[in-house]
């Protein structure tokens, strides 16, 4: 084994080591604590300590992403993974020097996003994000339907209730914000009783809208997301345990073959019985 191959094997072993992954998670948590601590009123000595910790965390992230890159056999394949690109962008932005005050503020805000690296490290969190991304096309049509319902009710509300309270129902845009407030149940009864003082039947408007938006559509959104999460979990299980999937398929095939064999045996028995009855009837006819 050459030196390069040996180094690649050692780096790949280090990358896959559970202790190393645990240490990376601990550093990410430390990075989040450092970012949060800088928002408090601290002494100059504490500020210097936090700055040193921030530099150490940044250097560790740079080292960690370098180890993952060097451990990859196909370097182009490394950047085809969206999570690797995400991690690389966060690390590169963190090491860019920003001496200007405003730019430094932007840099500190960007460093907050280093906490998102927890998503790329923990497989369960990564599966949830992948599921949400996969659910977006299905949710798009559902959001379009919700927008249509919102627009219809907003136009009706602006037409009916603008004279009652222009602040809440002046036009379609403001009415849609009011409907969003109603959907989240934020003091929606106050709005309803205000319009009921002028239009006693307006309670039906609110009940129908809440039934559609808060109950029907939101439950549909949850159902879509849960369904995609189940699909993603099943796909991940198949990729991680292909032998179990093959065993399950083989078991299903065995059951199908057994059922077919039973059907053939039953068909053969019925055929034999029919032939026997036909022979007996023929012999009886000859005797007669």
C-alpha atoms as an extended CHARMM CRD file, in Angstrom:
* protein
*
       288  EXT
         1         1  UNK       CA              0.0000000000        0.0000000000        0.0000000000  PROA      1               0.0000000000
         2         2  UNK       CA              1.3840000000        3.3670000000       -1.0010000000  PROA      2               0.0000000000
         3         3  UNK       CA              1.7100000000        6.2830000000        1.3770000000  PROA      3               0.0000000000
         4         4  UNK       CA             -1.2020000000        8.1230000000       -0.2670000000  PROA      4               0.0000000000
         5         5  UNK       CA             -3.4630000000        5.0720000000       -0.0400000000  PROA      5               0.0000000000
         6         6  UNK       CA             -2.4760000000        4.5190000000        3.5720000000  PROA      6               0.0000000000
         7         7  UNK       CA             -3.2070000000        8.1610000000        4.4260000000  PROA      7               0.0000000000
         8         8  UNK       CA             -6.5380000000        7.9700000000        2.6250000000  PROA      8               0.0000000000
         9         9  UNK       CA             -7.4870000000        4.8300000000        4.5700000000  PROA      9               0.0000000000
        10        10  UNK       CA             -6.5380000000        6.4290000000        7.8850000000  PROA      10              0.0000000000
        11        11  UNK       CA             -8.5320000000        9.5820000000        7.1320000000  PROA      11              0.0000000000
        12        12  UNK       CA            -11.5480000000        7.5540000000        6.0270000000  PROA      12              0.0000000000
        13        13  UNK       CA            -11.3370000000        5.5160000000        9.2210000000  PROA      13              0.0000000000
        14        14  UNK       CA            -11.1580000000        8.7210000000       11.2720000000  PROA      14              0.0000000000
        15        15  UNK       CA            -14.1190000000       10.2250000000        9.4220000000  PROA      15              0.0000000000
        16        16  UNK       CA            -16.2790000000        7.1840000000       10.1420000000  PROA      16              0.0000000000
        17        17  UNK       CA            -15.2100000000        6.9040000000       13.7660000000  PROA      17              0.0000000000
        18        18  UNK       CA            -18.2480000000        7.4410000000       16.0620000000  PROA      18              0.0000000000
        19        19  UNK       CA            -16.0370000000        9.1460000000       18.6550000000  PROA      19              0.0000000000
        20        20  UNK       CA            -14.9050000000       11.6940000000       16.0550000000  PROA      20              0.0000000000
        21        21  UNK       CA            -18.5170000000       12.3930000000       15.0430000000  PROA      21              0.0000000000
        22        22  UNK       CA            -19.4380000000       12.8590000000       18.7010000000  PROA      22              0.0000000000
        23        23  UNK       CA            -16.5540000000       15.2940000000       19.1300000000  PROA      23              0.0000000000
        24        24  UNK       CA            -17.7010000000       17.2590000000       16.0600000000  PROA      24              0.0000000000
        25        25  UNK       CA            -21.1880000000       17.5440000000       17.5580000000  PROA      25              0.0000000000
        26        26  UNK       CA            -19.6600000000       18.7650000000       20.8390000000  PROA      26              0.0000000000
        27        27  UNK       CA            -17.7070000000       21.4540000000       18.9650000000  PROA      27              0.0000000000
        28        28  UNK       CA            -20.8670000000       22.5560000000       17.1450000000  PROA      28              0.0000000000
        29        29  UNK       CA            -22.6310000000       22.9130000000       20.5040000000  PROA      29              0.0000000000
        30        30  UNK       CA            -19.6270000000       24.8810000000       21.8060000000  PROA      30              0.0000000000
        31        31  UNK       CA            -19.8540000000       27.1320000000       18.7470000000  PROA      31              0.0000000000
        32        32  UNK       CA            -23.5270000000       27.7960000000       19.5000000000  PROA      32              0.0000000000
        33        33  UNK       CA            -22.6680000000       28.6480000000       23.1200000000  PROA      33              0.0000000000
        34        34  UNK       CA            -19.9240000000       31.0390000000       22.0050000000  PROA      34              0.0000000000
        35        35  UNK       CA            -22.2660000000       32.8380000000       19.6050000000  PROA      35              0.0000000000
        36        36  UNK       CA            -24.9300000000       33.1050000000       22.2900000000  PROA      36              0.0000000000
        37        37  UNK       CA            -22.4880000000       34.2920000000       24.9600000000  PROA      37              0.0000000000
        38        38  UNK       CA            -21.3790000000       37.2000000000       22.7710000000  PROA      38              0.0000000000
        39        39  UNK       CA            -24.8810000000       38.6520000000       22.9430000000  PROA      39              0.0000000000
        40        40  UNK       CA            -24.5770000000       39.2490000000       26.7030000000  PROA      40              0.0000000000
        41        41  UNK       CA            -22.8660000000       42.1280000000       28.4730000000  PROA      41              0.0000000000
        42        42  UNK       CA            -19.4030000000       40.6760000000       29.1020000000  PROA      42              0.0000000000
        43        43  UNK       CA            -16.0510000000       42.0040000000       30.2410000000  PROA      43              0.0000000000
        44        44  UNK       CA            -13.1520000000       42.6540000000       27.8080000000  PROA      44              0.0000000000
        45        45  UNK       CA            -11.3430000000       39.5950000000       29.1750000000  PROA      45              0.0000000000
        46        46  UNK       CA            -14.3430000000       37.3760000000       28.5440000000  PROA      46              0.0000000000
        47        47  UNK       CA            -14.7050000000       38.8760000000       25.0630000000  PROA      47              0.0000000000
        48        48  UNK       CA            -11.0760000000       37.9650000000       24.2670000000  PROA      48              0.0000000000
        49        49  UNK       CA            -11.6550000000       34.4400000000       25.5640000000  PROA      49              0.0000000000
        50        50  UNK       CA            -14.7350000000       34.0380000000       23.4100000000  PROA      50              0.0000000000
        51        51  UNK       CA            -12.8570000000       35.3750000000       20.3810000000  PROA      51              0.0000000000
        52        52  UNK       CA            -10.1060000000       32.8060000000       20.9350000000  PROA      52              0.0000000000
        53        53  UNK       CA            -12.7050000000       30.0430000000       21.2400000000  PROA      53              0.0000000000
        54        54  UNK       CA            -14.3490000000       31.2790000000       18.0580000000  PROA      54              0.0000000000
        55        55  UNK       CA            -11.0400000000       31.1160000000       16.1920000000  PROA      55              0.0000000000
        56        56  UNK       CA            -10.3810000000       27.6260000000       17.5780000000  PROA      56              0.0000000000
        57        57  UNK       CA            -13.8290000000       26.4290000000       16.4990000000  PROA      57              0.0000000000
        58        58  UNK       CA            -13.3330000000       27.8970000000       13.0180000000  PROA      58              0.0000000000
        59        59  UNK       CA             -9.9490000000       26.1740000000       12.6400000000  PROA      59              0.0000000000
        60        60  UNK       CA            -11.4410000000       22.8860000000       13.8230000000  PROA      60              0.0000000000
        61        61  UNK       CA            -14.2540000000       23.1290000000       11.3030000000  PROA      61              0.0000000000
        62        62  UNK       CA            -11.7050000000       23.8530000000        8.5630000000  PROA      62              0.0000000000
        63        63  UNK       CA             -9.6680000000       20.8170000000        9.6310000000  PROA      63              0.0000000000
        64        64  UNK       CA            -12.7500000000       18.6030000000        9.8480000000  PROA      64              0.0000000000
        65        65  UNK       CA            -14.0250000000       19.5170000000        6.3860000000  PROA      65              0.0000000000
        66        66  UNK       CA            -10.5000000000       18.9790000000        4.9970000000  PROA      66              0.0000000000
        67        67  UNK       CA            -10.3970000000       15.4960000000        6.5360000000  PROA      67              0.0000000000
        68        68  UNK       CA            -13.7240000000       14.6270000000        4.9620000000  PROA      68              0.0000000000
        69        69  UNK       CA            -12.5790000000       15.9830000000        1.5990000000  PROA      69              0.0000000000
        70        70  UNK       CA             -9.2560000000       14.1260000000        1.6170000000  PROA      70              0.0000000000
        71        71  UNK       CA            -10.9490000000       10.9070000000        2.7720000000  PROA      71              0.0000000000
        72        72  UNK       CA            -13.2390000000       10.9430000000       -0.2660000000  PROA      72              0.0000000000
        73        73  UNK       CA            -11.9200000000        8.7680000000       -3.0960000000  PROA      73              0.0000000000
        74        74  UNK       CA            -13.7140000000       10.7120000000       -5.8150000000  PROA      74              0.0000000000
        75        75  UNK       CA            -13.1910000000       14.4090000000       -5.0630000000  PROA      75              0.0000000000
        76        76  UNK       CA            -15.8660000000       15.4530000000       -7.5770000000  PROA      76              0.0000000000
        77        77  UNK       CA            -18.3420000000       13.1870000000       -5.8350000000  PROA      77              0.0000000000
        78        78  UNK       CA            -17.7100000000       15.0870000000       -2.6020000000  PROA      78              0.0000000000
        79        79  UNK       CA            -19.2010000000       18.2800000000       -4.0000000000  PROA      79              0.0000000000
        80        80  UNK       CA            -22.1450000000       16.4660000000       -5.5440000000  PROA      80              0.0000000000
        81        81  UNK       CA            -23.4870000000       15.9580000000       -2.0390000000  PROA      81              0.0000000000
        82        82  UNK       CA            -25.5240000000       19.0100000000       -1.0840000000  PROA      82              0.0000000000
        83        83  UNK       CA            -24.6590000000       18.6400000000        2.6070000000  PROA      83              0.0000000000
        84        84  UNK       CA            -20.9260000000       18.7490000000        1.8650000000  PROA      84              0.0000000000
        85        85  UNK       CA            -21.4160000000       21.9260000000       -0.1720000000  PROA      85              0.0000000000
        86        86  UNK       CA            -23.4780000000       23.4150000000        2.6590000000  PROA      86              0.0000000000
        87        87  UNK       CA            -20.7680000000       22.6390000000        5.2340000000  PROA      87              0.0000000000
        88        88  UNK       CA            -18.0210000000       23.9550000000        2.9670000000  PROA      88              0.0000000000
        89        89  UNK       CA            -19.8100000000       27.2690000000        2.3750000000  PROA      89              0.0000000000
        90        90  UNK       CA            -20.3740000000       27.8020000000        6.1060000000  PROA      90              0.0000000000
        91        91  UNK       CA            -16.7270000000       27.0690000000        6.9110000000  PROA      91              0.0000000000
        92        92  UNK       CA            -15.3620000000       29.2590000000        4.1160000000  PROA      92              0.0000000000
        93        93  UNK       CA            -17.5770000000       32.1910000000        5.0970000000  PROA      93              0.0000000000
        94        94  UNK       CA            -16.4710000000       31.8090000000        8.7220000000  PROA      94              0.0000000000
        95        95  UNK       CA            -12.7730000000       32.2470000000        7.8730000000  PROA      95              0.0000000000
        96        96  UNK       CA            -13.2300000000       35.3440000000        5.6880000000  PROA      96              0.0000000000
        97        97  UNK       CA            -11.7580000000       38.3440000000        7.5600000000  PROA      97              0.0000000000
        98        98  UNK       CA            -14.2460000000       41.1790000000        8.0200000000  PROA      98              0.0000000000
        99        99  UNK       CA            -12.4730000000       44.1660000000        9.6110000000  PROA      99              0.0000000000
       100       100  UNK       CA            -15.2500000000       46.7040000000        9.0060000000  PROA      100             0.0000000000
       101       101  UNK       CA            -17.7390000000       47.0810000000       11.8570000000  PROA      101             0.0000000000
       102       102  UNK       CA            -20.8070000000       46.4760000000        9.7240000000  PROA      102             0.0000000000
       103       103  UNK       CA            -19.1240000000       43.6170000000        7.9070000000  PROA      103             0.0000000000
       104       104  UNK       CA            -18.0720000000       42.1290000000       11.2490000000  PROA      104             0.0000000000
       105       105  UNK       CA            -21.6920000000       42.2070000000       12.3540000000  PROA      105             0.0000000000
       106       106  UNK       CA            -22.6670000000       40.3370000000        9.2030000000  PROA      106             0.0000000000
       107       107  UNK       CA            -19.8610000000       37.8740000000        9.9120000000  PROA      107             0.0000000000
       108       108  UNK       CA            -21.1790000000       37.2220000000       13.4150000000  PROA      108             0.0000000000
       109       109  UNK       CA            -24.6550000000       36.6630000000       11.9970000000  PROA      109             0.0000000000
       110       110  UNK       CA            -23.2590000000       34.2170000000        9.4670000000  PROA      110             0.0000000000
       111       111  UNK       CA            -21.4360000000       32.3570000000       12.2320000000  PROA      111             0.0000000000
       112       112  UNK       CA            -24.8250000000       31.7080000000       13.8330000000  PROA      112             0.0000000000
       113       113  UNK       CA            -25.5990000000       29.4100000000       10.9150000000  PROA      113             0.0000000000
       114       114  UNK       CA            -22.7380000000       27.1450000000       11.9560000000  PROA      114             0.0000000000
       115       115  UNK       CA            -25.2330000000       25.6200000000       14.3690000000  PROA      115             0.0000000000
       116       116  UNK       CA            -27.0160000000       24.2440000000       11.2830000000  PROA      116             0.0000000000
       117       117  UNK       CA            -24.0490000000       21.9430000000       10.8000000000  PROA      117             0.0000000000
       118       118  UNK       CA            -25.7110000000       19.8010000000       13.4400000000  PROA      118             0.0000000000
       119       119  UNK       CA            -28.2390000000       18.8820000000       10.7520000000  PROA      119             0.0000000000
       120       120  UNK       CA            -25.5690000000       17.6120000000        8.3710000000  PROA      120             0.0000000000
       121       121  UNK       CA            -23.8430000000       15.5910000000       11.0930000000  PROA      121             0.0000000000
       122       122  UNK       CA            -26.8380000000       13.8660000000       12.7420000000  PROA      122             0.0000000000
       123       123  UNK       CA            -28.4380000000       11.3660000000       10.2930000000  PROA      123             0.0000000000
       124       124  UNK       CA            -31.9060000000       11.6710000000       11.8550000000  PROA      124             0.0000000000
       125       125  UNK       CA            -31.9610000000       15.4460000000       11.3940000000  PROA      125             0.0000000000
       126       126  UNK       CA            -30.6300000000       15.0560000000        7.8640000000  PROA      126             0.0000000000
       127       127  UNK       CA            -33.4670000000       12.6340000000        7.0840000000  PROA      127             0.0000000000
       128       128  UNK       CA            -36.0410000000       15.1340000000        8.3710000000  PROA      128             0.0000000000
       129       129  UNK       CA            -34.6730000000       17.9500000000        6.2160000000  PROA      129             0.0000000000
       130       130  UNK       CA            -34.5080000000       15.6870000000        3.1550000000  PROA      130             0.0000000000
       131       131  UNK       CA            -38.1110000000       14.6860000000        3.8020000000  PROA      131             0.0000000000
       132       132  UNK       CA            -39.2070000000       18.3180000000        4.0080000000  PROA      132             0.0000000000
       133       133  UNK       CA            -37.4190000000       19.1100000000        0.7450000000  PROA      133             0.0000000000
       134       134  UNK       CA            -39.0290000000       16.1230000000       -0.9680000000  PROA      134             0.0000000000
       135       135  UNK       CA            -42.4330000000       17.1820000000        0.3570000000  PROA      135             0.0000000000
       136       136  UNK       CA            -42.1820000000       20.6840000000       -1.1370000000  PROA      136             0.0000000000
       137       137  UNK       CA            -43.6410000000       19.7630000000       -4.5770000000  PROA      137             0.0000000000
       138       138  UNK       CA            -46.6620000000       18.1220000000       -2.9570000000  PROA      138             0.0000000000
       139       139  UNK       CA            -47.0460000000       20.9590000000       -0.4850000000  PROA      139             0.0000000000
       140       140  UNK       CA            -46.8730000000       23.4860000000       -3.3230000000  PROA      140             0.0000000000
       141       141  UNK       CA            -50.2510000000       22.4580000000       -4.7220000000  PROA      141             0.0000000000
       142       142  UNK       CA            -51.7250000000       22.3890000000       -1.2290000000  PROA      142             0.0000000000
       143       143  UNK       CA            -50.3780000000       25.8790000000       -0.5340000000  PROA      143             0.0000000000
       144       144  UNK       CA            -51.8860000000       27.0490000000       -3.8180000000  PROA      144             0.0000000000
       145       145  UNK       CA            -55.2690000000       25.6990000000       -2.7690000000  PROA      145             0.0000000000
       146       146  UNK       CA            -54.9230000000       27.3970000000        0.6230000000  PROA      146             0.0000000000
       147       147  UNK       CA            -54.0440000000       30.6800000000       -1.1000000000  PROA      147             0.0000000000
       148       148  UNK       CA            -57.1700000000       30.4380000000       -3.2530000000  PROA      148             0.0000000000
       149       149  UNK       CA            -59.3320000000       29.8910000000       -0.1700000000  PROA      149             0.0000000000
       150       150  UNK       CA            -57.5670000000       32.7300000000        1.6650000000  PROA      150             0.0000000000
       151       151  UNK       CA            -58.0830000000       35.0800000000       -1.2920000000  PROA      151             0.0000000000
       152       152  UNK       CA            -61.7790000000       34.2680000000       -1.5990000000  PROA      152             0.0000000000
       153       153  UNK       CA            -62.4340000000       34.7840000000        2.1000000000  PROA      153             0.0000000000
       154       154  UNK       CA            -60.2490000000       37.9150000000        2.1720000000  PROA      154             0.0000000000
       155       155  UNK       CA            -62.1910000000       39.4730000000       -0.6960000000  PROA      155             0.0000000000
       156       156  UNK       CA            -65.4760000000       38.5870000000        0.9680000000  PROA      156             0.0000000000
       157       157  UNK       CA            -64.2960000000       39.8810000000        4.3380000000  PROA      157             0.0000000000
       158       158  UNK       CA            -63.0430000000       43.1530000000        2.8700000000  PROA      158             0.0000000000
       159       159  UNK       CA            -66.3620000000       43.6520000000        1.0820000000  PROA      159             0.0000000000
       160       160  UNK       CA            -68.4970000000       42.8640000000        4.1150000000  PROA      160             0.0000000000
       161       161  UNK       CA            -66.4980000000       44.0760000000        7.1210000000  PROA      161             0.0000000000
       162       162  UNK       CA            -64.4220000000       47.0360000000        5.8660000000  PROA      162             0.0000000000
       163       163  UNK       CA            -66.9840000000       49.4580000000        7.2790000000  PROA      163             0.0000000000
       164       164  UNK       CA            -66.8480000000       47.7250000000       10.6780000000  PROA      164             0.0000000000
       165       165  UNK       CA            -63.0760000000       47.9020000000       11.1640000000  PROA      165             0.0000000000
       166       166  UNK       CA            -60.9400000000       49.2990000000        8.3210000000  PROA      166             0.0000000000
       167       167  UNK       CA            -57.7710000000       48.4710000000       10.2390000000  PROA      167             0.0000000000
       168       168  UNK       CA            -58.4820000000       44.7470000000        9.8580000000  PROA      168             0.0000000000
       169       169  UNK       CA            -60.5430000000       44.5950000000        6.6490000000  PROA      169             0.0000000000
       170       170  UNK       CA            -59.5700000000       47.6230000000        4.5570000000  PROA      170             0.0000000000
       171       171  UNK       CA            -58.3780000000       45.6970000000        1.4940000000  PROA      171             0.0000000000
       172       172  UNK       CA            -57.5870000000       42.1690000000        0.3560000000  PROA      172             0.0000000000
       173       173  UNK       CA            -53.9580000000       42.2360000000        1.5590000000  PROA      173             0.0000000000
       174       174  UNK       CA            -54.8360000000       43.3860000000        5.0740000000  PROA      174             0.0000000000
       175       175  UNK       CA            -57.7780000000       40.9890000000        5.1550000000  PROA      175             0.0000000000
       176       176  UNK       CA            -55.4390000000       38.0780000000        4.3580000000  PROA      176             0.0000000000
       177       177  UNK       CA            -53.2300000000       39.0670000000        7.3050000000  PROA      177             0.0000000000
       178       178  UNK       CA            -56.3360000000       39.1790000000        9.4870000000  PROA      178             0.0000000000
       179       179  UNK       CA            -57.3470000000       35.7330000000        8.2530000000  PROA      179             0.0000000000
       180       180  UNK       CA            -53.8830000000       34.3950000000        9.0570000000  PROA      180             0.0000000000
       181       181  UNK       CA            -54.3450000000       35.7550000000       12.5760000000  PROA      181             0.0000000000
       182       182  UNK       CA            -57.7230000000       34.0210000000       12.7560000000  PROA      182             0.0000000000
       183       183  UNK       CA            -56.2240000000       30.7480000000       11.4920000000  PROA      183             0.0000000000
       184       184  UNK       CA            -53.6510000000       30.8200000000       14.3120000000  PROA      184             0.0000000000
       185       185  UNK       CA            -56.4550000000       31.5090000000       16.8380000000  PROA      185             0.0000000000
       186       186  UNK       CA            -54.8540000000       34.7890000000       17.9680000000  PROA      186             0.0000000000
       187       187  UNK       CA            -57.8040000000       36.6030000000       19.6360000000  PROA      187             0.0000000000
       188       188  UNK       CA            -60.0350000000       35.6140000000       16.7420000000  PROA      188             0.0000000000
       189       189  UNK       CA            -63.1430000000       35.7100000000       18.9300000000  PROA      189             0.0000000000
       190       190  UNK       CA            -62.6440000000       39.4650000000       19.4840000000  PROA      190             0.0000000000
       191       191  UNK       CA            -62.6930000000       39.9750000000       15.7160000000  PROA      191             0.0000000000
       192       192  UNK       CA            -65.7720000000       37.7950000000       15.3520000000  PROA      192             0.0000000000
       193       193  UNK       CA            -67.7640000000       39.5200000000       18.0890000000  PROA      193             0.0000000000
       194       194  UNK       CA            -66.8680000000       42.9080000000       16.6190000000  PROA      194             0.0000000000
       195       195  UNK       CA            -68.4160000000       42.0190000000       13.2590000000  PROA      195             0.0000000000
       196       196  UNK       CA            -71.3210000000       40.1790000000       14.8980000000  PROA      196             0.0000000000
       197       197  UNK       CA            -72.3460000000       43.4560000000       16.5290000000  PROA      197             0.0000000000
       198       198  UNK       CA            -73.1780000000       44.6970000000       13.0110000000  PROA      198             0.0000000000
       199       199  UNK       CA            -73.7870000000       41.4020000000       11.1790000000  PROA      199             0.0000000000
       200       200  UNK       CA            -75.1740000000       38.8050000000       13.6480000000  PROA      200             0.0000000000
       201       201  UNK       CA            -74.7630000000       36.0030000000       11.0840000000  PROA      201             0.0000000000
       202       202  UNK       CA            -71.0300000000       36.6560000000       10.5450000000  PROA      202             0.0000000000
       203       203  UNK       CA            -70.1380000000       33.8290000000       12.9520000000  PROA      203             0.0000000000
       204       204  UNK       CA            -70.7420000000       31.4170000000       10.0510000000  PROA      204             0.0000000000
       205       205  UNK       CA            -68.0070000000       33.1610000000        8.0290000000  PROA      205             0.0000000000
       206       206  UNK       CA            -65.4130000000       32.5120000000       10.7490000000  PROA      206             0.0000000000
       207       207  UNK       CA            -66.4670000000       28.9510000000       11.5170000000  PROA      207             0.0000000000
       208       208  UNK       CA            -66.3450000000       27.9070000000        7.8670000000  PROA      208             0.0000000000
       209       209  UNK       CA            -62.9470000000       29.5360000000        7.3430000000  PROA      209             0.0000000000
       210       210  UNK       CA            -61.4490000000       28.0010000000       10.5040000000  PROA      210             0.0000000000
       211       211  UNK       CA            -62.8260000000       24.5750000000        9.5900000000  PROA      211             0.0000000000
       212       212  UNK       CA            -61.1680000000       24.7630000000        6.1850000000  PROA      212             0.0000000000
       213       213  UNK       CA            -57.8480000000       26.3690000000        7.1120000000  PROA      213             0.0000000000
       214       214  UNK       CA            -56.9810000000       25.3710000000       10.6750000000  PROA      214             0.0000000000
       215       215  UNK       CA            -58.5050000000       21.8870000000       10.6150000000  PROA      215             0.0000000000
       216       216  UNK       CA            -58.6520000000       20.5560000000        7.0640000000  PROA      216             0.0000000000
       217       217  UNK       CA            -55.6560000000       22.1260000000        5.2920000000  PROA      217             0.0000000000
       218       218  UNK       CA            -53.2040000000       22.0250000000        8.1960000000  PROA      218             0.0000000000
       219       219  UNK       CA            -53.9980000000       18.3690000000        8.8370000000  PROA      219             0.0000000000
       220       220  UNK       CA            -53.4290000000       17.6950000000        5.1430000000  PROA      220             0.0000000000
       221       221  UNK       CA            -50.0310000000       19.4190000000        5.3840000000  PROA      221             0.0000000000
       222       222  UNK       CA            -49.1110000000       17.2660000000        8.3790000000  PROA      222             0.0000000000
       223       223  UNK       CA            -50.2990000000       14.1530000000        6.5500000000  PROA      223             0.0000000000
       224       224  UNK       CA            -48.1410000000       14.9300000000        3.5040000000  PROA      224             0.0000000000
       225       225  UNK       CA            -45.0530000000       15.5580000000        5.6200000000  PROA      225             0.0000000000
       226       226  UNK       CA            -45.5640000000       12.4150000000        7.7150000000  PROA      226             0.0000000000
       227       227  UNK       CA            -46.0650000000       10.3330000000        4.5750000000  PROA      227             0.0000000000
       228       228  UNK       CA            -42.8480000000       11.6250000000        3.0080000000  PROA      228             0.0000000000
       229       229  UNK       CA            -40.9520000000       11.0500000000        6.2660000000  PROA      229             0.0000000000
       230       230  UNK       CA            -42.1490000000        7.4220000000        6.2890000000  PROA      230             0.0000000000
       231       231  UNK       CA            -41.0390000000        6.9940000000        2.6800000000  PROA      231             0.0000000000
       232       232  UNK       CA            -37.6400000000        8.5380000000        3.4280000000  PROA      232             0.0000000000
       233       233  UNK       CA            -37.1810000000        6.3180000000        6.4760000000  PROA      233             0.0000000000
       234       234  UNK       CA            -38.0720000000        3.2120000000        4.4980000000  PROA      234             0.0000000000
       235       235  UNK       CA            -35.6730000000        4.1920000000        1.7020000000  PROA      235             0.0000000000
       236       236  UNK       CA            -32.8820000000        4.8380000000        4.1910000000  PROA      236             0.0000000000
       237       237  UNK       CA            -33.5170000000        1.4840000000        5.8610000000  PROA      237             0.0000000000
       238       238  UNK       CA            -33.3530000000       -0.2740000000        2.5070000000  PROA      238             0.0000000000
       239       239  UNK       CA            -30.0700000000        1.4580000000        1.6650000000  PROA      239             0.0000000000
       240       240  UNK       CA            -28.5260000000        0.6790000000        5.0510000000  PROA      240             0.0000000000
       241       241  UNK       CA            -29.8010000000       -2.9240000000        5.2530000000  PROA      241             0.0000000000
       242       242  UNK       CA            -30.1200000000       -4.2260000000        1.6830000000  PROA      242             0.0000000000
       243       243  UNK       CA            -29.8010000000       -7.8220000000        2.8670000000  PROA      243             0.0000000000
       244       244  UNK       CA            -32.9650000000       -7.4540000000        4.9740000000  PROA      244             0.0000000000
       245       245  UNK       CA            -34.8160000000       -6.0560000000        1.9800000000  PROA      245             0.0000000000
       246       246  UNK       CA            -33.6580000000       -8.9460000000       -0.2210000000  PROA      246             0.0000000000
       247       247  UNK       CA            -34.6600000000      -11.4380000000        2.4720000000  PROA      247             0.0000000000
       248       248  UNK       CA            -38.1300000000       -9.8770000000        2.6860000000  PROA      248             0.0000000000
       249       249  UNK       CA            -38.5180000000      -10.0370000000       -1.1090000000  PROA      249             0.0000000000
       250       250  UNK       CA            -37.3640000000      -13.6670000000       -1.1240000000  PROA      250             0.0000000000
       251       251  UNK       CA            -39.8550000000      -14.5140000000        1.6110000000  PROA      251             0.0000000000
       252       252  UNK       CA            -42.6770000000      -12.9030000000       -0.3870000000  PROA      252             0.0000000000
       253       253  UNK       CA            -41.6510000000      -14.8540000000       -3.4940000000  PROA      253             0.0000000000
       254       254  UNK       CA            -41.6390000000      -18.1020000000       -1.4900000000  PROA      254             0.0000000000
       255       255  UNK       CA            -45.1350000000      -17.4000000000       -0.2330000000  PROA      255             0.0000000000
       256       256  UNK       CA            -46.3310000000      -16.6610000000       -3.7730000000  PROA      256             0.0000000000
       257       257  UNK       CA            -44.7730000000      -19.8680000000       -5.1120000000  PROA      257             0.0000000000
       258       258  UNK       CA            -46.3610000000      -21.8710000000       -2.3020000000  PROA      258             0.0000000000
       259       259  UNK       CA            -49.7580000000      -20.3580000000       -3.0520000000  PROA      259             0.0000000000
       260       260  UNK       CA            -49.3590000000      -21.1410000000       -6.7750000000  PROA      260             0.0000000000
       261       261  UNK       CA            -48.3430000000      -24.7060000000       -5.9840000000  PROA      261             0.0000000000
       262       262  UNK       CA            -51.4230000000      -25.1440000000       -3.8150000000  PROA      262             0.0000000000
       263       263  UNK       CA            -53.6060000000      -23.7470000000       -6.6010000000  PROA      263             0.0000000000
       264       264  UNK       CA            -52.0250000000      -26.1380000000       -9.1280000000  PROA      264             0.0000000000
       265       265  UNK       CA            -52.5170000000      -29.0870000000       -6.7800000000  PROA      265             0.0000000000
       266       266  UNK       CA            -56.1230000000      -28.1180000000       -6.1740000000  PROA      266             0.0000000000
       267       267  UNK       CA            -56.7250000000      -27.6940000000       -9.9000000000  PROA      267             0.0000000000
       268       268  UNK       CA            -55.1530000000      -31.0710000000      -10.5690000000  PROA      268             0.0000000000
       269       269  UNK       CA            -57.3680000000      -32.7610000000       -7.9640000000  PROA      269             0.0000000000
       270       270  UNK       CA            -60.4820000000      -31.1670000000       -9.3970000000  PROA      270             0.0000000000
       271       271  UNK       CA            -59.4680000000      -32.2540000000      -12.9160000000  PROA      271             0.0000000000
       272       272  UNK       CA            -58.9390000000      -35.8520000000      -11.7670000000  PROA      272             0.0000000000
       273       273  UNK       CA            -62.3260000000      -35.8680000000      -10.0590000000  PROA      273             0.0000000000
       274       274  UNK       CA            -64.0600000000      -34.5430000000      -13.1590000000  PROA      274             0.0000000000
       275       275  UNK       CA            -62.3910000000      -37.1620000000      -15.3560000000  PROA      275             0.0000000000
       276       276  UNK       CA            -63.4160000000      -39.9180000000      -12.9310000000  PROA      276             0.0000000000
       277       277  UNK       CA            -67.0420000000      -38.8100000000      -12.9380000000  PROA      277             0.0000000000
       278       278  UNK       CA            -67.0610000000      -38.6440000000      -16.7340000000  PROA      278             0.0000000000
       279       279  UNK       CA            -65.6580000000      -42.1900000000      -17.0010000000  PROA      279             0.0000000000
       280       280  UNK       CA            -68.2520000000      -43.5520000000      -14.5930000000  PROA      280             0.0000000000
       281       281  UNK       CA            -71.0710000000      -41.8950000000      -16.5050000000  PROA      281             0.0000000000
       282       282  UNK       CA            -69.7270000000      -43.3060000000      -19.7810000000  PROA      282             0.0000000000
       283       283  UNK       CA            -69.5240000000      -46.8520000000      -18.3490000000  PROA      283             0.0000000000
       284       284  UNK       CA            -73.0560000000      -46.5670000000      -17.0110000000  PROA      284             0.0000000000
       285       285  UNK       CA            -74.3150000000      -45.4750000000      -20.4210000000  PROA      285             0.0000000000
       286       286  UNK       CA            -72.6080000000      -48.4760000000      -22.1130000000  PROA      286             0.0000000000
       287       287  UNK       CA            -74.1370000000      -50.8890000000      -19.6510000000  PROA      287             0.0000000000
       288       288  UNK       CA            -77.5540000000      -49.5340000000      -20.4220000000  PROA      288             0.0000000000
